[in-house]
Amino acid sequence: KEELDEKLPAKMKKYIAKNNINFYTINAVKIAQEIGLGGRINMIMQAAFFKLANIIPVDEAIKYLKEAVVTSYGKKGEKVVNMNYAAIDIGSNAVRLLIKSIDREAVQEKKIKKVMMLRVPLRLGFDVFSIGELSEKKADKLRRLMKAFRQLMKIYDVDDYRACATSAMRDARNGRTIIKKIEKDTGIRIEIIDGQEEARMIYNNHIECMEDRLGNYMYVDVGGGSTEINLLTNGELVWSVSYNIGTVRMLSNAVKEGTWQQMEEELMKVTEGVAAINIIGSGGNINKLFRLADKKDKKLQRLPVSSLQTVYDVLKPLTPEERVEAFSLKQDRADVIVPAAEIFLKIAEVVHAEYIYVPVIGLSDGIIDNLYAKSLEKEMKAE
């Protein structure tokens, strides 16, 4: 206290007292030395930030801090991982932060490693699809979350990132105003991407992961506000479209009249004469539906459409609360899982699909793959 009285200017002390500001001091250097981090005080300061700011539970924050220490200084000693990339996906139901590490010295299958994934169900679409804009409360939560993501990216030494907002922010009247404020407050620049770019990024990520590219596939990503569909023939993108049909939009009764019919007619037209089409499903809901199904091919990661219908028939009559109790679903999954199943079943019916393949990938993975590809392209040009 005496040292603070001596070091702090009178003007600052007066301002602190007048505005009832809590002022904390921490000897981060001393703590870092005591726990074996040497002079690295970043981890200590971040831990203090999360404890005081209470943006996410402190136990969760400490867990991420510990993982960051292992990632940065564990098996490789002081050698920092070559490049860390982050993707922020601001969806209609949830907001995600994905961080991946790229080790250029590793063999191909071990080159990219997931470091952390954080999903926060802000459910922005419930505001946007009912009142046309983001409420002040949701906007504030999004701003606070971006602050937390910024700190996590610092902890994990992220070299580059991209933040993308999809259907809900595309439709929100105040979307761009909120994004400008977030950038001013947090330094995070958010891009509102259209449905076509969203579909393309998801498709580009999956096509690189496909072992067998032969055949006809309808790539379907079901989100809270929209559904992205790509037709692939022998690994080549033939057709790509985005429809404003999503789980949160359906629950909000905000799917415009005629959109379902438009999707059905266009799918029938584009698949006319195309034989043996199966679906590649993307999104958290189809992954959960796959896990709930009794009859499935775990080796090929595919779900018979008939099995999806069975799961849907069981879930549909239940309330969200009953689904949580019976199947241990999260509250923010229990309501959206049924409309997601309806979207997949409708598309499967129209294109006569027998199976839905369920790889665990999404928009966040596509964002990071795109960042890495651009980095390599830049290096090649420099050489």
HELIX and SHEET records of a PDB file:
HELIX    1   1 GLU A    2  LYS A    7  1                                   6    
HELIX    2   2 ALA A   10  LYS A   18  1                                   9    
HELIX    3   3 ALA A   28  GLU A   34  1                                   7    
HELIX    4   4 ASN A   42  ALA A   53  1                                  12    
HELIX    5   5 VAL A   58  TYR A   73  1                                  16    
HELIX    6   6 GLN A  108  LYS A  110  5                                   3    
HELIX    7   7 LEU A  124  ILE A  131  1                                   8    
HELIX    8   8 GLU A  136  ILE A  155  1                                  20    
HELIX    9   9 SER A  167  ASP A  171  1                                   5    
HELIX   10  10 GLY A  175  THR A  186  1                                  12    
HELIX   11  11 GLY A  195  CYS A  209  1                                  15    
HELIX   12  12 THR A  247  LEU A  251  1                                   5    
HELIX   13  13 THR A  259  VAL A  270  1                                  12    
HELIX   14  14 GLY A  284  LEU A  292  1                                   9    
HELIX   15  15 VAL A  305  LEU A  315  1                                  11    
HELIX   16  16 PRO A  320  PHE A  327  1                                   8    
HELIX   17  17 GLN A  331  ALA A  334  1                                   4    
HELIX   18  18 ILE A  337  VAL A  351  1                                  15    
HELIX   19  19 LEU A  363  ALA A  382  1                                  20    
SHEET    1   A 5 ILE A 112  VAL A 120  0                                        
SHEET    2   A 5 VAL A  95  ILE A 102 -1                                        
SHEET    3   A 5 MET A  83  ILE A  90 -1                                        
SHEET    4   A 5 ASP A 160  ALA A 165  1                                        
SHEET    5   A 5 ILE A 190  ILE A 192  1                                        
SHEET    1   B 6 GLU A 236  TYR A 243  0                                        
SHEET    2   B 6 THR A 227  THR A 233 -1                                        
SHEET    3   B 6 ASN A 216  VAL A 222 -1                                        
SHEET    4   B 6 ILE A 277  SER A 282  1                                        
SHEET    5   B 6 TYR A 355  TYR A 357  1                                        
SHEET    6   B 6 ARG A 302  PRO A 304 -1                                        
END                                                                             
